[in-house]
Amino acid sequence: MITKKRILAALLAAPAALVVAAPAHAQVSGSIATASPVRVVDASKAFSAAQQQIQTTYKAAFEQINARRQAAQKEAEPLLAQLDTNKDKKVDDNELKAAQAAKNPVLDKITALQNAANTDVQKLSNPAARAELFAIESILRQYEAAQLRVVTARKVGVILSPEVFMYAPDSADISDAITAELDKSVPTVSIQPPADWQPARETLAMQQQLAQIEQIRAYQAAAQQQRAGAAPAAPAPAAPAGAKKPAEPR
């Protein structure tokens, strides 16, 4: 028997795990499809809305986190300067190795400073992280029903995670279809967990995967911005006769 708990665990299990399983030795009827639960959650309206609500609700906490990180960086600057023996305003590998070999006490001071800052940041970020976890778990509770509707409509017999496929046509991926079903049934979720609520292990794993996706997006955006800044500016086209000059920025 496939229980809700087992299906939730299967969403984040090993790549070869079956999300829709058939009885042992039974012939599987229907098509084989693939789906990525993390993609489904990331693309859902409910998760996007929850993210926006978290940004608003915990705006003050995020500002405190940024301020604490900046303060830690400022505190570290004079310590790092002591390790910068060639005075090029950066600590390279050779300088770091020399400090480690000499057991420079500055290294311990920097480590203590970083640990203190990380502890403060963790405390400040816990409420927002807990709110996000509650939103994720609320979405995952609706995943099974949304998936079942897609499976029934498309006559799918087996769903495998994308990693096990050597080749599959785009039509085999039903992630977008599951997202669409989720958007219909749960367009929004709460970000206010009960006081005694604790996230499931699978929810914590999902949050980590979603954070990785966000990091990749940030890296891609930064790389694109860097490429755009390095590219030579194209000459502005000549304004047609009688055209008005654009307004100056205020």
Phi, psi and omega per residue, in radians:
M1 nan 2.299 3.135
I2 -1.607 1.920 -3.134
T3 -1.613 2.872 3.112
K4 -1.055 -0.683 -3.131
K5 -1.111 -0.725 3.138
R6 -1.173 -0.664 3.134
I7 -1.178 -0.707 3.100
L8 -1.064 -0.716 3.112
A9 -1.169 -0.626 -3.121
A10 -1.165 -0.433 -3.138
L11 -1.034 -0.543 -3.071
L12 -2.118 0.384 -3.123
A13 -1.433 -2.944 -3.118
A14 -1.029 2.712 -3.060
P15 -0.947 -0.558 -3.064
A16 -1.498 0.036 -3.060
A17 -1.140 2.436 3.073
L18 -1.508 2.292 3.062
V19 -1.536 -0.630 3.027
V20 -1.998 2.013 -3.025
A21 -1.978 2.666 3.090
A22 -1.924 2.779 3.106
P23 -1.014 2.631 -3.114
A24 -0.993 2.420 3.098
H25 1.160 0.094 3.110
A26 -1.506 2.567 3.103
Q27 -1.342 2.256 -3.103
V28 -1.489 2.182 3.083
S29 -1.830 2.691 -3.125
G30 1.700 3.033 -3.071
S31 -1.430 2.874 3.052
I32 -1.782 2.284 -3.107
A33 -2.235 2.997 3.069
T34 -2.295 2.649 3.113
A35 -2.691 2.576 3.112
S36 -2.031 1.824 -3.130
P37 -0.979 -0.679 -3.121
V38 -1.155 -0.641 3.068
R39 -1.154 -0.693 -3.135
V40 -1.073 -0.865 -3.124
V41 -1.127 -0.786 -3.098
D42 -1.051 -0.632 -3.086
A43 -1.534 -0.107 -3.048
S44 -1.274 2.619 3.100
K45 -1.111 -0.642 -3.095
A46 -1.116 -0.720 -3.131
F47 -1.216 -0.715 3.109
S48 -1.077 -0.780 3.132
A49 -1.125 -0.679 3.127
A50 -1.124 -0.713 3.121
Q51 -1.066 -0.769 3.129
Q52 -1.114 -0.722 -3.139
Q53 -1.156 -0.661 3.122
I54 -1.146 -0.730 3.115
Q55 -1.037 -0.658 3.140
T56 -1.326 -0.835 -3.065
T57 -1.113 -0.685 -3.047
Y58 -1.915 0.497 -3.125
K59 -0.995 -0.770 -3.127
A60 -1.101 -0.694 3.141
A61 -1.139 -0.710 3.126
F62 -1.133 -0.651 3.104
E63 -1.155 -0.673 3.092
Q64 -1.147 -0.650 3.109
I65 -1.099 -0.818 3.129
N66 -1.080 -0.716 3.138
A67 -1.134 -0.691 3.140
R68 -1.163 -0.694 3.114
R69 -1.145 -0.728 3.119
Q70 -1.132 -0.689 3.117
A71 -1.121 -0.709 3.127
A72 -1.134 -0.705 3.110
Q73 -1.101 -0.706 3.138
K74 -1.173 -0.674 3.095
E75 -1.150 -0.564 -3.080
A76 -1.363 -0.415 -3.045
E77 -0.976 -0.872 3.126
P78 -1.146 -0.507 3.090
L79 -1.240 -0.754 3.103
L80 -1.119 -0.593 3.129
A81 -1.082 -0.526 3.122
Q82 -1.236 -0.420 3.105
L83 -1.548 -0.279 -3.096
D84 -1.424 1.414 -3.028
T85 -1.247 -0.493 3.125
N86 -1.627 0.044 3.034
K87 0.992 0.692 3.076
D88 -1.737 0.234 3.082
K89 1.153 0.488 3.003
K90 -2.715 2.680 3.128
V91 -1.817 1.925 -3.121
D92 -1.567 3.130 -3.076
D93 -1.080 -0.694 -3.123
N94 -1.125 -0.723 3.126
E95 -1.161 -0.660 3.122
L96 -1.175 -0.757 3.128
K97 -1.108 -0.672 3.121
A98 -1.125 -0.700 3.128
A99 -1.167 -0.673 3.115
Q100 -1.176 -0.721 3.140
A101 -1.126 -0.626 -3.137
A102 -1.488 -0.022 -3.081
K103 0.888 0.867 -3.123
N104 -1.089 2.157 -3.116
P105 -1.116 -0.267 3.100
V106 -1.076 -0.593 3.136
L107 -1.075 -0.722 3.110
D108 -1.134 -0.642 3.121
K109 -1.151 -0.708 3.124
I110 -1.148 -0.735 3.120
T111 -1.081 -0.771 3.123
A112 -1.093 -0.689 3.126
L113 -1.119 -0.776 -3.136
Q114 -1.126 -0.749 -3.133
N115 -1.094 -0.721 3.133
A116 -1.127 -0.749 3.133
A117 -1.129 -0.747 3.141
N118 -1.105 -0.664 3.106
T119 -1.113 -0.756 3.129
D120 -1.138 -0.744 3.141
V121 -1.117 -0.698 3.131
Q122 -1.065 -0.783 3.137
K123 -1.104 -0.718 -3.111
L124 -1.216 -0.568 -3.060
S125 -1.557 -0.240 -3.078
N126 -0.976 -0.820 -3.126
P127 -1.053 -0.729 3.130
A128 -1.187 -0.704 3.123
A129 -1.127 -0.673 3.111
R130 -1.156 -0.696 3.101
A131 -1.102 -0.717 3.128
E132 -1.152 -0.732 3.111
L133 -1.044 -0.731 3.139
F134 -1.121 -0.695 3.100
A135 -1.123 -0.765 3.141
I136 -1.066 -0.815 -3.107
E137 -1.149 -0.617 3.101
S138 -1.119 -0.646 3.101
I139 -1.223 -0.749 -3.121
L140 -1.092 -0.524 3.111
R141 -1.098 -0.459 -3.132
Q142 -1.650 -0.070 -3.048
Y143 -1.116 -0.787 -3.080
E144 -1.012 -0.812 -3.111
A145 -1.151 -0.715 3.130
A146 -1.135 -0.739 3.116
Q147 -1.096 -0.744 -3.117
L148 -1.086 -0.652 3.114
R149 -1.123 -0.696 3.118
V150 -1.203 -0.759 3.132
V151 -1.032 -0.760 -3.136
T152 -1.172 -0.776 -3.101
A153 -1.159 -0.601 -3.068
R154 -1.772 0.046 3.124
K155 0.972 0.864 3.130
V156 -1.518 2.328 3.132
G157 -1.694 -0.604 -3.079
V158 -2.470 2.419 3.010
I159 -2.065 2.205 3.088
L160 -2.015 2.701 3.073
S161 -1.255 2.668 -3.045
P162 -1.019 -0.488 -3.036
E163 -1.156 -0.375 -3.067
V164 -1.526 -0.162 -3.124
F165 -1.513 2.247 2.958
M166 -1.427 -0.572 3.065
Y167 -2.692 2.473 3.031
A168 -2.774 2.424 3.090
P169 -1.195 2.790 -3.129
D170 -0.995 -0.543 -3.101
S171 -1.168 -0.298 3.136
A172 -1.314 -0.362 -3.115
D173 -1.460 2.021 -3.110
I174 -1.842 0.287 -3.125
S175 -1.025 -0.816 -3.120
D176 -1.110 -0.632 3.128
A177 -1.168 -0.684 3.099
I178 -1.169 -0.697 3.082
T179 -1.033 -0.767 -3.141
A180 -1.067 -0.695 3.113
E181 -1.182 -0.683 3.087
L182 -1.092 -0.735 -3.126
D183 -1.072 -0.558 3.108
K184 -1.254 -0.756 -3.007
S185 -1.509 -0.529 -3.077
V186 -2.513 1.303 -3.130
P187 -1.213 -0.395 3.105
T188 -2.467 2.710 3.053
V189 -2.405 2.824 3.118
S190 -1.368 2.638 3.038
I191 -1.992 0.281 -3.109
Q192 -1.966 1.599 -3.137
P193 -1.291 2.681 3.026
P194 -1.075 2.750 -3.058
A195 -1.052 -0.595 -3.077
D196 -1.684 0.174 -3.093
W197 -1.311 2.429 3.059
Q198 -2.250 2.336 -3.105
P199 -1.230 2.610 3.058
A200 -1.286 2.751 3.137
R201 -1.049 -0.663 3.136
E202 -1.135 -0.575 3.117
T203 -1.176 -0.711 3.097
L204 -1.088 -0.717 3.117
A205 -1.129 -0.711 3.117
M206 -1.103 -0.716 3.119
Q207 -1.056 -0.698 3.115
Q208 -1.121 -0.707 3.136
Q209 -1.188 -0.671 3.095
L210 -1.142 -0.650 3.099
A211 -1.139 -0.644 3.104
Q212 -1.127 -0.705 3.091
I213 -1.067 -0.742 3.141
E214 -1.136 -0.659 3.098
Q215 -1.128 -0.734 3.113
I216 -1.080 -0.736 3.103
R217 -1.065 -0.738 -3.130
A218 -1.113 -0.744 3.112
Y219 -1.103 -0.743 -3.137
Q220 -1.126 -0.721 3.126
A221 -1.131 -0.719 3.136
A222 -1.148 -0.712 3.127
A223 -1.152 -0.705 3.118
Q224 -1.133 -0.714 3.118
Q225 -1.142 -0.652 3.122
Q226 -1.163 -0.729 3.115
R227 -1.130 -0.711 3.140
A228 -1.129 -0.634 3.134
G229 -1.262 -0.510 -3.130
A230 -1.418 -0.391 -3.106
A231 -1.247 2.433 3.113
P232 -1.125 2.434 -3.126
A233 -1.201 2.357 3.111
A234 -1.311 2.488 3.122
P235 -1.098 2.431 -3.135
A236 -1.221 2.375 3.119
P237 -1.159 2.572 3.139
A238 -1.153 2.394 -3.132
A239 -1.272 2.404 3.100
P240 -1.139 2.701 -3.123
A241 -0.998 2.341 3.097
G242 1.498 -0.065 -3.119
A243 -1.273 2.561 3.138
K244 -1.458 2.528 3.071
K245 -1.247 2.380 3.121
P246 -1.045 2.608 -3.136
A247 -1.180 2.500 3.109
E248 -1.247 2.530 3.085
P249 -1.147 2.543 -3.112
R250 -1.432 nan nan
